[in-house]
Amino acid sequence: MKHELCCIGHITHDKIVTPKNTAHMPGGTAFYFSKAMNCFSDIDYTLLTAVGMEDMPVVEDLRREGIAVDVMPSPTSVYFENIYGDNSDNRTQRVLSKANPFTLDFVRSVESDIFHLGSLLADDFPKEVVEYLAGKSLVSADSQGYLREVRDKDVFPVDWPEKHEVLRHVHFLKANEHEMEVLTGYTDAEKAAMELYSWGVKEVLLTFGSMGSLIFDGKKFHTIPAYIPREVVDATGCGDTYMTGYLYRRAKNDTIDEAGRFAAAMSTLKIEKMGPFQGTEKMVRDCMAKARQKSL
């Protein structure tokens, strides 16, 4: 059986510490992407993940919601600790445990038109796994995890040593403003996009938060506006929500502009509420039609 979309990534155990509270919750690209994708009934979607036994209840909850999940055994889950001071912009992040990297044996039996790699840490996806998946389908990747390395539980920003070798196998790549500069050395979005395209990426998606996004397909720069939210409640997972919307609509043969605008509207609706995206396609279309816009 061939799916339309498959996300591969670790569901994380997130510990959030603030001056007033400590909370534990599931997170990671795999979680936010799956919850958002499950809002659309017309897409054949599956998730491949790896968690420790202590986080299997999260997997069972997703299955009860109707999401197909296959789990690779791992002694532990990815466990992020995020400590915030009085200024919420100041965060100390540590990784208290890691899950096993994804293996060829685990992904070999799954067929999908698009594979989205929800990388959280630099060693989540060995190069041979990306090469194998690209040999049979389109591969999508978020650059975020490839630029984070764990040393003795502390997280450090790093460049991606294998970027040239891996990105020639990636069709869709998302990077934010900081990530594009780390990857390419350019602060100019168009120069960064052209550089990433020259390395083999077919659709380069550069996101700039409230300023919108830019998508480059080698022929045209597609400027995608941001839709202005009524209020900002929770920005966690906005990038994952953007990719959910974009890949969902590209899987349904929308143009790049159509998919980009849908993705932007989904992100806006997500930021207005706590937790993963919980809307409907009608809500997204209404946002696209009525919300104020802001662009680069």
Backbone torsions as a table, in degrees:
resi	resn	phi	psi	omega
1	MET	NA	132.1	-179.6
2	LYS	-107.8	124.7	178.9
3	HIS	-85.3	162.3	173.9
4	GLU	-79.8	-39.2	-177.8
5	LEU	-140.8	139.7	175.9
6	CYS	-136.5	126.6	172.5
7	CYS	-100.4	136.2	174.8
8	ILE	-120.3	121.1	-179.0
9	GLY	178.9	162.6	-179.2
10	HIS	-83.7	133.2	165.0
11	ILE	-79.9	129.3	-175.3
12	THR	-99.9	157.9	167.0
13	HIS	-101.1	115.0	-176.0
14	ASP	-107.5	126.1	173.3
15	LYS	-106.5	117.4	-177.4
16	ILE	-109.4	117.0	-178.1
17	VAL	-113.6	122.2	175.2
18	THR	-123.2	168.2	178.7
19	PRO	-57.2	-23.5	-175.8
20	LYS	-107.5	-14.0	-170.5
21	ASN	-159.8	154.5	170.0
22	THR	-125.5	126.3	-177.4
23	ALA	-129.7	149.8	175.8
24	HIS	-119.7	134.8	-178.2
25	MET	-156.8	156.8	174.0
26	PRO	-74.5	154.6	179.3
27	GLY	-160.7	-162.0	-178.4
28	GLY	94.2	157.2	179.3
29	THR	-52.4	-45.3	-176.2
30	ALA	-57.3	-39.3	-178.7
31	PHE	-72.3	-52.4	-177.5
32	TYR	-65.8	-39.3	179.6
33	PHE	-64.2	-45.4	-176.4
34	SER	-67.7	-44.1	179.5
35	LYS	-61.9	-40.4	179.9
36	ALA	-70.6	-44.0	-178.7
37	MET	-63.2	-30.4	-178.4
38	ASN	-70.0	-8.5	176.7
39	CYS	-76.2	-11.2	-177.2
40	PHE	-113.5	119.4	-172.4
41	SER	-83.6	-10.5	-173.0
42	ASP	-99.8	19.0	-179.8
43	ILE	-122.6	133.9	176.5
44	ASP	-88.6	105.6	-170.8
45	TYR	-125.7	146.6	174.2
46	THR	-142.9	155.2	180.0
47	LEU	-120.8	133.7	169.3
48	LEU	-111.3	124.9	-177.8
49	THR	-139.6	176.2	175.7
50	ALA	-143.2	121.0	178.3
51	VAL	-139.6	159.6	171.6
52	GLY	-78.0	166.3	-177.4
53	MET	-57.6	-30.8	-176.9
54	GLU	-65.5	-19.4	-178.9
55	ASP	-110.6	10.6	176.1
56	MET	-62.3	-28.9	174.9
57	PRO	-57.5	-31.3	177.2
58	VAL	-65.9	-42.3	177.6
59	VAL	-62.1	-43.5	-179.4
60	GLU	-64.7	-35.5	175.6
61	ASP	-62.7	-43.2	178.6
62	LEU	-62.5	-41.0	179.1
63	ARG	-64.0	-39.2	178.2
64	ARG	-64.7	-26.8	177.4
65	GLU	-80.6	-3.7	177.1
66	GLY	99.4	9.8	179.9
67	ILE	-90.6	127.6	177.0
68	ALA	-76.4	121.7	-177.0
69	VAL	-129.9	128.8	172.6
70	ASP	-112.9	132.0	-173.0
71	VAL	-113.6	126.6	172.2
72	MET	-86.3	129.3	-179.0
73	PRO	-59.2	140.6	177.3
74	SER	-150.8	139.9	-179.5
75	PRO	-64.1	-29.7	-179.4
76	THR	-143.8	165.4	172.7
77	SER	-93.0	168.0	167.3
78	VAL	-73.0	123.7	-174.6
79	TYR	-121.3	105.1	179.0
80	PHE	-94.9	135.4	170.2
81	GLU	-114.0	119.4	179.4
82	ASN	-115.7	115.8	-177.9
83	ILE	-110.4	122.4	-178.7
84	TYR	-109.7	140.5	174.0
85	GLY	-89.6	-163.4	178.6
86	ASP	-61.7	-31.7	173.3
87	ASN	-92.8	113.4	-174.4
88	SER	-66.1	-13.6	176.8
89	ASP	-75.5	-16.8	-179.5
90	ASN	-96.3	110.9	-176.2
91	ARG	-127.9	135.9	170.4
92	THR	-106.9	123.5	-176.7
93	GLN	-116.5	133.9	175.3
94	ARG	-132.9	155.7	175.1
95	VAL	-111.9	109.0	-175.0
96	LEU	-82.3	-21.7	172.2
97	SER	-159.4	159.2	179.9
98	LYS	-124.1	151.9	173.0
99	ALA	-94.2	166.0	178.6
100	ASN	-63.9	143.5	171.4
101	PRO	-63.1	156.2	179.1
102	PHE	-75.4	142.4	-173.8
103	THR	-114.2	160.0	176.2
104	LEU	-59.7	-42.6	-178.2
105	ASP	-59.7	-35.5	-177.5
106	PHE	-73.5	-38.1	-175.2
107	VAL	-89.7	-11.7	-169.9
108	ARG	-61.1	-35.0	-172.3
109	SER	-86.7	-5.1	-175.3
110	VAL	-95.3	134.2	177.6
111	GLU	-116.2	134.9	179.5
112	SER	-155.7	151.1	176.2
113	ASP	-69.1	-36.3	179.1
114	ILE	-134.8	132.9	171.6
115	PHE	-108.8	124.1	175.7
116	HIS	-105.1	120.5	-178.1
117	LEU	-94.1	109.7	-178.9
118	GLY	-91.0	73.1	-176.2
119	SER	-71.7	137.1	176.6
120	LEU	-114.4	-31.9	-179.5
121	LEU	-135.7	157.8	-168.9
122	ALA	-59.3	-27.6	-174.9
123	ASP	-104.9	18.4	-179.1
124	ASP	-64.9	-37.5	-173.7
125	PHE	-126.5	101.5	174.5
126	PRO	-57.6	151.2	-176.6
127	LYS	-55.2	-38.9	-176.5
128	GLU	-66.5	-27.1	177.0
129	VAL	-68.8	-45.2	178.4
130	VAL	-62.6	-44.4	179.7
131	GLU	-60.7	-42.6	-179.3
132	TYR	-63.7	-47.6	-178.8
133	LEU	-63.5	-38.8	179.6
134	ALA	-68.0	-21.1	179.0
135	GLY	-71.8	-16.5	-178.8
136	LYS	-125.3	-12.3	-178.0
137	SER	-156.2	179.1	174.4
138	LEU	-80.7	138.4	-180.0
139	VAL	-112.0	134.4	174.8
140	SER	-116.0	144.7	-179.2
141	ALA	-144.8	147.7	170.9
142	ASP	-102.8	127.7	-174.8
143	SER	-72.0	-15.8	-171.4
144	GLN	-49.6	-55.4	-174.6
145	GLY	-66.6	-32.1	-179.3
146	TYR	-66.5	-15.0	-177.1
147	LEU	-106.1	15.7	177.5
148	ARG	-125.6	128.8	-179.6
149	GLU	-124.8	141.0	179.9
150	VAL	-101.8	126.4	174.5
151	ARG	-127.9	111.2	179.7
152	ASP	52.0	48.2	176.0
153	LYS	77.7	-12.3	177.5
154	ASP	-91.1	145.5	-177.4
155	VAL	-100.3	129.1	-179.4
156	PHE	-122.5	139.1	173.9
157	PRO	-73.9	134.4	-179.2
158	VAL	-138.7	162.1	168.1
159	ASP	-78.9	174.7	-175.7
160	TRP	-110.3	100.8	-173.5
161	PRO	-58.1	-35.0	-176.3
162	GLU	-97.1	18.3	-171.8
163	LYS	-59.0	-40.6	-178.6
164	HIS	-66.7	-38.2	-178.7
165	GLU	-72.1	-38.8	-175.7
166	VAL	-82.4	-42.4	-173.2
167	LEU	-66.9	-20.3	176.0
168	ARG	-68.9	-11.2	176.9
169	HIS	-100.8	-1.0	-174.2
170	VAL	-101.7	126.0	179.2
171	HIS	-84.5	-47.7	179.6
172	PHE	-112.3	128.9	175.8
173	LEU	-131.6	129.4	174.1
174	LYS	-108.0	135.5	174.2
175	ALA	-144.8	143.7	174.6
176	ASN	-89.2	-175.0	-174.2
177	GLU	-59.6	-43.7	180.0
178	HIS	-68.9	-43.4	-176.7
179	GLU	-65.0	-39.1	179.6
180	MET	-63.7	-35.1	179.9
181	GLU	-71.0	-41.0	177.8
182	VAL	-62.3	-43.0	-177.5
183	LEU	-68.3	-43.1	-169.1
184	THR	-111.6	-20.8	-174.1
185	GLY	85.7	-2.9	-177.9
186	TYR	-100.6	139.2	170.3
187	THR	-96.5	-14.4	176.6
188	ASP	-82.2	122.2	-173.2
189	ALA	-61.6	-42.9	-177.5
190	GLU	-67.3	-40.2	177.3
191	LYS	-64.8	-41.9	178.8
192	ALA	-62.7	-43.6	-179.8
193	ALA	-62.5	-43.9	179.2
194	MET	-64.3	-37.0	178.3
195	GLU	-64.6	-46.7	179.7
196	LEU	-64.0	-38.0	176.1
197	TYR	-62.8	-39.0	-179.2
198	SER	-65.8	-21.5	177.9
199	TRP	-83.7	-6.8	175.5
200	GLY	123.7	-11.9	179.3
201	VAL	-68.4	131.8	-176.1
202	LYS	-89.4	-32.9	176.2
203	GLU	-132.0	109.1	-177.9
204	VAL	-97.4	120.2	-178.7
205	LEU	-112.7	112.8	179.8
206	LEU	-110.8	123.3	-174.7
207	THR	-110.9	141.6	-175.5
208	PHE	-130.8	36.2	175.7
209	GLY	57.1	-124.4	-175.2
210	SER	-70.7	-6.9	179.1
211	MET	-94.2	-1.2	179.0
212	GLY	97.6	-158.1	-176.8
213	SER	-146.4	165.9	179.8
214	LEU	-132.0	130.5	179.8
215	ILE	-121.6	131.9	-178.5
216	PHE	-123.9	129.3	-178.5
217	ASP	-115.3	17.3	-179.3
218	GLY	90.2	-16.4	179.9
219	LYS	-118.4	-36.3	-172.3
220	LYS	-143.9	144.8	170.6
221	PHE	-91.4	119.3	-179.4
222	HIS	-100.8	110.3	179.1
223	THR	-87.8	118.3	-176.2
224	ILE	-108.7	121.0	-179.0
225	PRO	-72.1	155.9	167.5
226	ALA	-90.6	142.3	174.5
227	TYR	-93.5	129.6	-172.2
228	ILE	-77.0	120.9	-179.1
229	PRO	-71.0	154.7	176.3
230	ARG	-67.6	-34.0	172.7
231	GLU	-158.0	153.1	178.3
232	VAL	-99.1	113.6	-177.0
233	VAL	-108.1	-46.6	-174.4
234	ASP	-154.4	111.3	-178.0
235	ALA	-89.5	-6.4	-178.6
236	THR	-60.5	128.2	177.1
237	GLY	85.0	8.4	-179.0
238	CYS	-65.2	-40.2	178.2
239	GLY	-63.2	-39.5	177.6
240	ASP	-67.0	-36.5	178.0
241	THR	-66.8	-39.8	176.7
242	TYR	-57.7	-47.4	-179.2
243	MET	-67.9	-32.6	175.3
244	THR	-58.5	-51.3	-178.4
245	GLY	-63.9	-42.0	-177.4
246	TYR	-65.4	-49.4	-176.9
247	LEU	-70.0	-34.0	175.6
248	TYR	-58.5	-48.4	-177.4
249	ARG	-76.1	-31.2	175.2
250	ARG	-67.9	-35.5	176.2
251	ALA	-64.1	-25.8	178.1
252	LYS	-95.6	14.4	173.7
253	ASN	71.1	23.1	170.0
254	ASP	-66.6	156.5	173.4
255	THR	-70.3	168.6	177.9
256	ILE	-59.7	-44.6	179.6
257	ASP	-62.7	-44.4	179.5
258	GLU	-62.4	-45.6	-179.0
259	ALA	-66.9	-39.3	179.8
260	GLY	-63.6	-43.0	179.9
261	ARG	-68.1	-37.8	176.5
262	PHE	-62.3	-43.9	-179.9
263	ALA	-62.6	-42.0	179.8
264	ALA	-63.7	-41.8	179.4
265	ALA	-66.8	-39.4	176.3
266	MET	-59.1	-43.1	-179.5
267	SER	-62.6	-39.0	178.9
268	THR	-64.2	-45.1	178.8
269	LEU	-64.3	-36.3	179.1
270	LYS	-65.1	-42.3	-175.4
271	ILE	-68.3	-17.1	-179.5
272	GLU	-81.4	-8.1	-177.6
273	LYS	-138.0	158.0	175.6
274	MET	-72.5	147.1	173.2
275	GLY	81.9	-170.0	-178.4
276	PRO	-66.3	162.8	175.7
277	PHE	-56.7	133.7	-177.9
278	GLN	-129.6	19.2	-173.9
279	GLY	-89.3	-162.9	179.1
280	THR	-127.9	166.8	177.2
281	GLU	-61.9	-37.1	178.5
282	LYS	-61.8	-40.9	178.4
283	MET	-62.8	-38.9	178.5
284	VAL	-65.9	-45.1	-180.0
285	ARG	-62.7	-38.6	178.4
286	ASP	-64.5	-40.5	177.8
287	CYS	-62.2	-43.0	179.1
288	MET	-61.8	-33.5	-175.7
289	ALA	-84.4	-29.1	-168.3
290	LYS	-117.5	-25.9	-173.8
291	ALA	-73.6	148.3	175.4
292	ARG	-68.3	151.4	-175.1
293	GLN	-118.4	153.2	174.2
294	LYS	-143.5	134.9	-177.0
295	SER	-136.6	170.8	-177.9
296	LEU	-57.3	NA	NA
